[in-house]
């Protein structure tokens, strides 16, 4: 997941970036409302961690309202040091998806972000099951049956991203922005390299290749390929 953290407390923003990146998130950080609106309009964030109290005259409520008027669909998790019911209601009314009161447990923040990332799925369970493949977004583990796949953190993040968007055409630039921010050169082939690695590891576990290459466009993670291969394996057993 690519997350935008909007927090003017320097120490907290550094801690959030470090912790979220260690948990496999791709993180951008800004410290004021105007920068938050600009960043969220320009880039496709999966979720925004938005502090209510911000400098510069644009608070978190105003940021969220502006983003919704601009048709930004990123999930918004608002942070506040105030536990007043009116504040929580106001945040939800301007378009926030969830609310967390400071001080909070970091584990809860991560759990809420992962839950927000699954909201578009019919089944919002932490484990995404596609045929024989199980991607546990909470435990950060991928399995084929009882066999755990040995994936690097970046490989898991890419597999998770495709599993969360199974069936959709994802362009190389979409994957780059979601996984590496905007840091890659236009000529980079990292997406191809990592998809190739994941393909080989899935193949080594006996899983049909779920990545359909759309020449000149990108990849589609084909749910039906995995399900068909799983059904064929059971039929021949």
C-alpha positions in Angstrom: 0.0 0.0 0.0 1.1 3.5 -0.7 0.3 5.8 2.2 0.5 9.6 2.6 1.2 10.7 6.2 0.1 14.3 6.9 1.7 15.2 10.2 3.5 18.4 11.3 5.1 16.9 14.4 8.6 16.1 13.0 9.4 13.3 15.5 6.1 11.6 15.0 6.2 11.8 11.2 9.7 10.3 11.2 8.6 7.5 13.5 5.5 6.8 11.4 7.5 6.7 8.2 10.1 4.3 9.6 7.5 2.0 11.2 5.2 1.9 8.2 8.1 1.2 5.8 9.3 -1.6 8.1 5.8 -3.1 7.8 6.0 -3.0 4.0 4.1 0.3 3.2 5.4 2.8 0.7 5.3 6.2 2.5 5.3 9.9 1.6 5.2 12.5 4.3 4.1 16.2 4.2 3.6 18.6 7.1 0.8 21.0 6.2 -2.6 21.1 4.7 -1.8 22.7 1.4 1.0 20.2 0.7 -1.4 17.4 1.6 -4.0 18.5 -0.9 -1.3 18.9 -3.6 0.3 15.5 -3.0 -3.0 13.6 -2.8 -4.4 15.1 -6.0 -1.2 14.4 -7.9 -0.5 10.8 -6.8 -2.7 7.7 -6.3 -2.4 6.9 -2.6 -4.2 3.9 -1.2 -4.6 5.6 2.2 -3.9 9.0 3.9 -3.1 9.3 7.6 -4.3 12.8 8.2 -3.7 14.8 11.4 -6.5 17.2 12.3 -4.3 19.9 13.8 -2.1 21.3 11.0 -0.3 24.6 10.5 -1.0 27.0 7.6 -4.7 27.7 8.1 -5.9 24.5 6.5 -6.7 21.8 9.1 -7.4 18.1 8.5 -11.1 18.6 8.2 -10.6 21.2 5.4 -8.0 18.9 3.7 -10.4 16.0 3.7 -13.3 18.1 2.4 -11.2 19.5 -0.4 -10.0 16.0 -1.4 -13.5 14.7 -1.6 -14.6 17.7 -3.7 -11.7 16.9 -6.0 -13.0 13.3 -6.3 -9.8 11.9 -4.6 -10.9 8.4 -3.5 -8.0 7.5 -1.2 -9.1 6.1 2.1 -8.6 8.7 4.9 -7.7 7.8 8.5 -7.8 10.9 10.7 -5.6 11.4 13.7 -6.5 13.8 16.5 -5.5 14.5 20.1 -9.1 15.3 20.8 -11.6 12.6 21.7 -14.7 14.7 21.4 -17.7 13.1 19.7 -18.3 16.2 17.7 -14.8 16.0 16.2 -15.2 12.4 15.2 -18.6 13.1 13.7 -17.3 16.1 11.8 -14.4 14.1 10.4 -16.7 11.4 9.1 -19.1 13.9 7.7 -16.4 15.6 5.6 -15.4 12.2 4.1 -13.0 10.5 6.4 -13.2 6.7 6.5 -11.8 6.0 10.0 -10.6 7.9 13.1 -7.8 7.3 15.6 -7.2 9.3 18.8 -3.7 10.2 19.9 -1.9 8.6 21.7 -2.5 5.4 19.8 -0.8 2.0 19.5 1.2 1.7 16.3 -0.1 -1.9 15.8 -3.7 -0.5 15.7 -2.7 2.1 13.1 -1.3 -0.6 10.9 -4.3 -2.9 11.4 -6.7 0.0 10.5 -4.7 0.9 7.4 -4.6 -2.7 6.2 -8.4 -3.0 6.8 -9.0 0.2 4.8 -6.9 -1.3 2.0 -9.2 -4.3 1.8 -12.5 -2.3 1.8 -12.9 -2.7 -2.0 -12.8 -6.5 -1.7 -16.0 -8.6 -1.4 -14.3 -10.5 1.3 -12.4 -8.2 3.7 -10.5 -10.9 5.5 -6.8 -10.4 6.1 -6.0 -13.5 4.0 -6.6 -13.2 0.3 -7.2 -16.6 -1.2 -6.9 -17.1 -5.0 -7.0 -20.7 -5.9 -4.1 -22.4 -4.1 -2.4 -19.1 -3.2 -3.0 -17.4 0.1 -1.7 -13.9 0.7 -1.9 -13.0 4.4 -1.8 -9.2 4.4 -1.5 -9.0 8.2 1.2 -11.6 8.8 3.0 -10.6 5.6 3.2 -14.2 4.5 2.3 -15.9 1.2 1.6 -19.7 1.1 0.7 -22.3 -1.4 -1.2 -24.9 0.6 0.9 -25.5 3.7 4.1 -24.3 2.0 5.3 -20.8 2.8 6.8 -18.9 -0.1 10.2 -17.4 0.7 9.8 -13.8 -0.5 11.8 -10.7 0.2 9.8 -7.8 1.7 9.6 -6.0 -1.7 8.5 -9.2 -3.5 5.7 -9.7 -1.0 4.6 -6.1 -1.3 4.4 -6.4 -5.1 2.5 -9.8 -4.8 0.1 -8.3 -2.3 -0.5 -5.3 -4.6 -1.4 -7.5 -7.5 -3.5 -9.8 -5.3 -5.4 -6.8 -4.0 -6.1 -5.7 -7.6 -6.6 -9.1 -9.1 -8.2 -8.9 -12.6 -7.2 -5.3 -13.2 -4.7 -4.1 -15.7 -1.8 -2.5 -13.8 0.6 -0.4 -15.9 4.3 -0.4 -15.0 4.0 3.3 -13.9 1.1 2.3 -11.5 3.2 -0.4 -9.9 6.2 1.9 -9.7 4.2 4.7 -8.0 2.6 2.2 -5.5 5.8 0.4 -4.6 8.7 2.9 -5.1 7.0 6.3 -4.9 8.2 8.4 -7.9 11.9 7.6 -7.4 12.5 5.4 -10.4 14.0 6.5 -13.7 11.7 6.2 -16.7 14.0 3.5 -18.2 13.9 1.4 -15.0 13.0 -2.3 -15.5 12.6 -3.1 -11.8 8.9 -4.0 -12.2 9.8 -6.6 -14.9 12.6 -7.9 -12.7 10.5 -8.4 -9.6 7.5 -9.9 -11.5 10.0 -12.4 -13.0 11.3 -13.3 -9.6 7.8 -13.8 -8.2 6.8 -15.9 -11.2 9.8 -18.2 -10.7 9.0 -18.6 -7.0 5.3 -19.4 -7.7 6.3 -21.8 -10.4 8.7 -23.5 -8.0 5.8 -24.0 -5.6 3.8 -25.6 -8.4 1.5 -22.6 -9.0 0.4 -21.6 -12.5 1.8 -18.2 -13.6 -0.9 -15.7 -12.7 0.8 -12.7 -14.4 -0.6 -12.0 -17.9 1.7 -9.6 -19.8 -0.2 -7.0 -21.8 2.5 -5.9 -24.3 3.2 -2.2 -24.1 0.8 -1.7 -21.2 1.5 -3.8 -18.1 0.3 -6.9 -16.3 -3.0 -8.4 -15.2 -3.0 -10.8 -12.2 -5.3 -13.5 -13.5 -7.5 -15.0 -10.8 -9.0 -17.5 -13.2 -5.6 -19.0 -14.1 -4.9 -19.8 -10.5 -8.4 -21.2 -9.8 -8.4 -23.3 -13.0 -5.0 -24.8 -12.2 -6.1 -25.6 -8.7 -9.3 -27.3 -9.9 -7.3 -29.3 -12.5 -4.9 -30.4 -9.8 -7.7 -31.7 -7.6 -9.4 -33.5 -10.5 -6.2 -35.4 -11.4 -5.4 -36.3 -7.8 
